[in-house]
Amino acid sequence: MAELNLRYTTPMPKSKIGFFGGTFDPPHIGHLILASEAAHQFGLTRLLWVLNPDPPHKQEQAITPLPHRLEMLQRTISDNPIFELSRLEIDSPGPHYTINTIQTLKQHEPDAEIFLLIGGDSFRDLPTWRFSSELVAAVSKISVMRRPGDSFDMSALEAKFPGLADKVSFIDALLLNLSSREIRRRILNGGEFRYYVHPSVYEYIEANHLYRGK
C-alpha cells in the first residue's frame, strides 16, 4: 500500500492593523501614548496614522495647512518602525469619512484585522458619526483611550450598536488630559508647551511660528 504523503500547513496569523485618524493639529505626546500602548497591548503588526486633510466636521474651524501638519506628523512617528503615515485620505478627494477610508483599507488588506483607535470623547459621540453602524460592523476592534473626566453610557451605546461591547477594548495607560486644542490655545497665549509634543515638532512650530495668530 502506497504511503500517503500528507502535508499540513499552519495558516498564517492575520495581520493586525491599527487605524488612527485625525487632523493632528498638532500631533502631541498623548497621541503617541495612545498609539504605542495600543500597538503593545493588542500586538499590532502596523499602526497607520491617517491624516485627514479637510475634516468635514471641522468646516467652521481654522485648520493649519496640510503641509505643516504632514511634516509635524512625520517628525512625530519617524522613530517607531510600526508606525506608518497613511496617505489614504490625503491622496483621495473629500469629504473624508472614517467609514469610507476603512472600507478602502479593507480592500487593500482583505485578510487583516482592523483596530480603530479613538479617544473616549470620540467613543461617546460615536452615534453622531456618519454611517456609525456600518463603521462598527466594519472593524474588528475599537480601542478606546479615556482622558480624565471622560464619561459615557455603555448601555445606551450597546443599545444603539448591538454587539459593540464585544468589540470595545480600553487601553491601559497613564491618563493625560491633553488635547491639540489646548496646546494651540497655550501657544496662542504665550504659554509653555515644549514637552507636550515631540522635540522636533516643538522646533518646527517655533521655526514656523505656528498657532500664534496673525
C-alpha positions as CSV (number, residue, x, y, z in Angstrom):
1,M,0.0,0.0,0.0
2,A,1.5,3.3,-1.1
3,E,2.3,5.6,1.8
4,L,0.3,8.8,1.7
5,N,2.4,11.9,1.8
6,L,0.2,14.4,3.5
7,R,1.5,17.9,4.3
8,Y,-0.2,20.1,6.8
9,T,0.4,23.8,6.7
10,T,-0.2,26.0,9.6
11,P,-2.3,29.0,8.5
12,M,-0.5,32.3,8.7
13,P,-1.8,34.5,11.5
14,K,-3.9,37.5,10.4
15,S,-2.1,40.8,10.4
16,K,-3.5,43.4,12.9
17,I,-3.6,46.9,11.6
18,G,-4.3,49.9,13.8
19,F,-6.2,52.8,12.3
20,F,-5.6,56.1,14.0
21,G,-7.2,59.0,12.2
22,G,-7.3,62.7,12.9
23,T,-6.3,66.2,11.9
24,F,-3.2,66.1,14.3
25,D,-3.1,69.8,14.6
26,P,-0.6,69.5,16.2
27,P,0.3,65.9,17.0
28,H,1.3,65.5,20.7
29,I,2.6,63.0,23.2
30,G,-1.0,62.0,24.1
31,H,-1.3,60.7,20.5
32,L,2.0,58.8,20.9
33,I,0.9,57.2,24.2
34,L,-2.4,56.1,22.7
35,A,-0.7,54.6,19.6
36,S,2.2,53.0,21.4
37,E,0.1,51.4,24.1
38,A,-2.4,50.1,21.6
39,A,0.4,48.6,19.5
40,H,1.8,46.9,22.5
41,Q,-1.4,45.7,24.2
42,F,-3.1,44.4,21.1
43,G,0.0,43.1,19.3
44,L,-0.5,45.3,16.2
45,T,1.5,44.5,13.1
46,R,1.3,48.0,11.8
47,L,-0.3,51.2,13.0
48,L,-1.5,53.6,10.4
49,W,-1.7,57.3,11.2
50,V,-4.4,58.5,8.8
51,L,-4.1,62.3,8.4
52,N,-7.4,63.9,7.4
53,P,-6.7,66.9,5.1
54,D,-10.1,68.5,5.4
55,P,-12.3,67.0,8.2
56,P,-16.0,67.6,7.3
57,H,-17.0,68.1,10.9
58,K,-14.5,71.0,11.3
59,Q,-15.5,73.2,8.4
60,E,-16.0,76.2,10.6
61,Q,-12.7,75.8,12.4
62,A,-9.4,77.2,11.1
63,I,-7.1,74.3,10.4
64,T,-3.3,74.5,9.9
65,P,-2.4,74.0,6.2
66,L,-1.8,70.3,5.3
67,P,2.0,70.6,4.5
68,H,2.7,71.8,8.1
69,R,0.5,69.0,9.7
70,L,2.1,66.4,7.4
71,E,5.6,67.5,8.3
72,M,4.8,67.5,12.1
73,L,3.2,64.1,11.9
74,Q,6.2,62.6,10.0
75,R,8.5,64.0,12.7
76,T,6.4,62.6,15.4
77,I,6.3,59.0,14.2
78,S,9.6,58.6,12.3
79,D,11.4,56.8,15.1
80,N,8.9,53.9,15.5
81,P,9.1,51.2,12.8
82,I,5.5,50.0,13.5
83,F,4.1,53.5,12.8
84,E,3.2,54.4,9.2
85,L,1.9,57.6,7.8
86,S,-1.1,56.7,5.6
87,R,-2.0,58.8,2.6
88,L,-5.4,57.1,2.1
89,E,-7.2,60.4,2.7
90,I,-4.5,62.8,1.6
91,D,-4.5,61.3,-1.9
92,S,-8.3,60.9,-2.4
93,P,-11.0,63.5,-3.0
94,G,-13.0,64.6,0.0
95,P,-15.1,64.7,2.0
96,H,-13.3,62.1,4.1
97,Y,-15.4,60.0,6.4
98,T,-13.8,57.2,8.5
99,I,-16.2,54.5,7.2
100,N,-15.1,55.2,3.6
101,T,-11.4,55.1,4.5
102,I,-11.8,51.9,6.5
103,Q,-13.6,50.3,3.5
104,T,-10.8,51.3,1.2
105,L,-8.2,49.9,3.7
106,K,-10.1,46.6,3.8
107,Q,-10.0,46.4,0.0
108,H,-6.2,46.7,0.2
109,E,-5.9,44.4,3.3
110,P,-8.8,41.9,3.0
111,D,-7.4,39.4,5.5
112,A,-6.3,41.9,8.1
113,E,-8.0,42.6,11.5
114,I,-8.6,46.4,11.7
115,F,-8.4,48.1,15.1
116,L,-9.9,51.5,15.2
117,L,-8.1,53.8,17.8
118,I,-10.2,56.6,19.3
119,G,-10.3,58.7,22.4
120,G,-13.0,58.5,25.0
121,D,-14.8,61.7,23.8
122,S,-15.0,60.3,20.2
123,F,-16.3,57.0,21.6
124,R,-19.0,58.8,23.5
125,D,-20.0,60.7,20.3
126,L,-19.9,57.6,18.1
127,P,-23.7,57.7,17.3
128,T,-23.1,61.1,15.6
129,W,-20.5,59.7,13.2
130,R,-21.5,59.3,9.6
131,F,-22.7,55.7,9.0
132,S,-21.6,54.8,12.5
133,S,-23.4,51.4,12.5
134,E,-21.6,50.4,9.3
135,L,-18.3,51.6,10.8
136,V,-18.8,49.4,14.0
137,A,-19.5,46.4,11.8
138,A,-16.5,47.0,9.5
139,V,-13.8,47.0,12.2
140,S,-12.6,44.0,14.2
141,K,-12.0,46.0,17.4
142,I,-12.4,49.5,18.8
143,S,-9.6,50.5,21.0
144,V,-10.5,53.4,23.4
145,M,-8.3,55.6,25.5
146,R,-10.1,57.7,28.0
147,R,-9.0,61.1,29.3
148,P,-9.6,62.1,32.9
149,G,-13.2,63.0,33.2
150,D,-14.4,61.1,30.1
151,S,-17.8,59.5,30.7
152,F,-20.3,57.7,28.5
153,D,-23.3,55.4,28.8
154,M,-22.1,52.0,27.7
155,S,-25.6,50.6,28.0
156,A,-27.0,53.2,25.7
157,L,-24.2,52.7,23.2
158,E,-24.8,48.9,23.3
159,A,-28.5,49.5,22.6
160,K,-27.6,51.7,19.6
161,F,-24.9,49.3,18.3
162,P,-25.8,45.7,19.4
163,G,-22.6,43.7,19.9
164,L,-20.5,46.8,20.5
165,A,-19.3,45.7,23.9
166,D,-17.6,42.7,22.5
167,K,-15.6,44.9,20.1
168,V,-14.5,47.5,22.6
169,S,-11.2,47.3,24.5
170,F,-10.0,50.1,26.8
171,I,-6.3,51.0,26.5
172,D,-4.4,50.7,29.8
173,A,-2.3,53.8,30.0
174,L,-1.5,56.6,32.4
175,L,-4.2,59.2,31.8
176,L,-3.4,62.6,30.4
177,N,-5.8,65.5,30.0
178,L,-4.1,66.6,26.8
179,S,-5.6,67.9,23.5
180,S,-4.4,69.6,20.4
181,R,-6.9,72.4,21.0
182,E,-5.4,73.1,24.4
183,I,-1.9,73.1,23.0
184,R,-3.0,75.6,20.3
185,R,-4.5,77.8,23.0
186,R,-1.4,77.7,25.1
187,I,0.8,78.7,22.2
188,L,-1.5,81.5,21.2
189,N,-1.4,82.8,24.7
190,G,2.3,82.5,25.1
191,G,2.2,79.5,27.4
192,E,4.7,76.7,27.8
193,F,4.2,73.7,25.5
194,R,7.6,72.3,24.8
195,Y,7.2,68.9,26.5
196,Y,3.7,68.3,25.2
197,V,5.0,67.5,21.7
198,H,7.9,65.6,20.1
199,P,11.1,67.7,20.4
200,S,11.4,68.0,16.6
201,V,7.7,69.1,16.4
202,Y,8.5,71.8,19.0
203,E,11.4,73.0,16.9
204,Y,9.2,73.0,13.8
205,I,6.4,75.0,15.5
206,E,8.9,77.6,16.8
207,A,10.7,77.9,13.4
208,N,7.4,78.4,11.5
209,H,5.6,80.5,14.1
210,L,2.6,78.2,14.1
211,Y,-0.5,78.8,16.2
212,R,0.4,82.3,17.2
213,G,-2.4,84.1,15.3
214,K,-2.0,86.8,12.7
